[in-house]
Amino acid sequence: MHSEACDPQEPQSPTGRRILDFEFRNSLPRVRTPSLSSAAPDPSPRSPALSSPPVMGSEARSAVKIVKGEFGYVLEDVPHLTDYLPDLPAYLNPLQDNPAYSVVKQYFVDHDDTVPEKIVVQRDSPRGLHFRRAGPRQRVYFESDDVHACIVTCGGLCPGLNTVIREIVCGLTHMYGVNKIIGIEGGYRGFYARNTIQLTPKSVNDIHKRGGTVLGTSRGGHDTLKIVDNIQDRGINQVYIIGGDGTQKGAAAIFEEIRRRRLKVSVAGIPKTIDNDIAVIDKSFGFDTAVEEAQRAINAAHVEAGSVENGIGVVKLMGRYSGFLAMYATLASRDVDCCLIPESPFYLEGKGGLFEYMEKQLKENGHMVIVVAEGAGQDLIAESMRSMNHEDASGNKLLLDVGLWLSQRIKNYFTSRQKMVINLKYIDPTYMIRAIPSNASDNVYCTLLAQCAVHGAMAGYTGFTVGLVNGRHTYIPFDRVTETRNTVVITDRMWARLLSSTNQPSFLSSKDVEEAKMMEEIPKQTADEEKGMENGST
């Protein structure tokens, strides 16, 4: 399908004036200070002899566009193909002739539409940081017949993977008339070590009803040069990468190498994690399904514990560094007496400890249920020091099984020290939760994420992750979702709501509370310093 070529739109500021203040900087450890100069990036590729090989992770270089407007407005924009291919022609979006969208009053997203990172502000607050709003544009930078797209899934399983795959394929085909879409099997290493499979709306029609991923997945296997060589050799010009923070770091490295080679290839990421620990975005797909499925395990533990004398149900849920799944499952269940997460330290013995609280609960109610995230209490496990530095193929720290360890410590304490007969049941539903199909709300969310990724790639955006920010879909630069991790704030109202629901002790000393508050104040201080520097420079 061919569209009439037209001149690309000049970028406009939020106030309608042409944007002249583009600032590019590298993704070094991020202290948000304004750049002292507005310099466009050097469009010429670096000589391979002079450039070091691209690497995955925090060392991967990533140019970031900062656009400033009036009243403290800052747009952290995503890269565009025209940043390094300035003469790239644009075409009218074929959606304007699509009968399905002919009744939509304003289907195309305005170029000036952005979404604020924070929506709770004070009267005198600056407008603050914004991200580009996702959605279809009036002009695209690919002709439909020339698109050769590929999709890859990496890392662990998560509900909704097949739905995202299906909707990318259907979105490209039905909305833009694309007919060349392939799936990369087995994760990143599939680019250079496995065959590909052709993807059509017919072949993916029912895959959303199944758990897992029809493309297969793996951890590790990321070799940037081999992957980009394969992309170039196959003539692929749109790459859709579905995975967690490690996968998005790999996607950032792929984008950087593509940009260095000045290839007309859009790289789009769709963030995936059951832990819900991706920074910036409201939530990741599959999280709602995981919370819902976790209820089954908690309910089973509650039934088991309530059916015997001094019954104790221990449920271990996923949450390597962030306890969102455990926290939300606890709040949704109302049958949990204690929730333990990585962000909130706890101790077992002594006044105010877990064992004292358990004795109280058993005497009052005769049973109790404990939910523990997999990353909680690692510092309490005696043998942990020997395994703290071990990592899996994706670079994630290998954790000892806190559920088994905690269950054994509880048994030892009550049987040998307190001479109390207990009946403990330990339930680990980890792989059952992540292997199921997504529920209705996640299916809708996956559909919107996939379609927004397709719209962004067709519009020429690249090096971005699509995500929900304050209820609006946005395009976010790769480095913003990989530089930090979203964690439960134990001085926030949501954790306070959990404590009031379970009536468990916080296990925190006054020193722990002060340290947590200080960690929360650091970003605010940094923002204040930036504001002061900006005021001083104007």
PyMOL commands that set and color helices and strands:
alter all, ss='L'
color gray80, all
select helices_A, chain A and resi 70-72+81-83+94-97+99-101+144-146+161-176+190-193+207-209+224-234+245-260+287-306+324-333+354-365+378-380+382-386+402-417+430-434+440-458+478-482+493-502+510-537
alter helices_A, ss='H'
color red, helices_A
select strands_A, chain A and resi 5-6+22-25+64-68+73-77+90-92+114-116+128-133+139-140+149-153+181-184+196-198+238-243+266-271+311-317+338-340+367-373+423-427+464-469+472-477
alter strands_A, ss='S'
color yellow, strands_A
deselect
rebuild
show_as cartoon
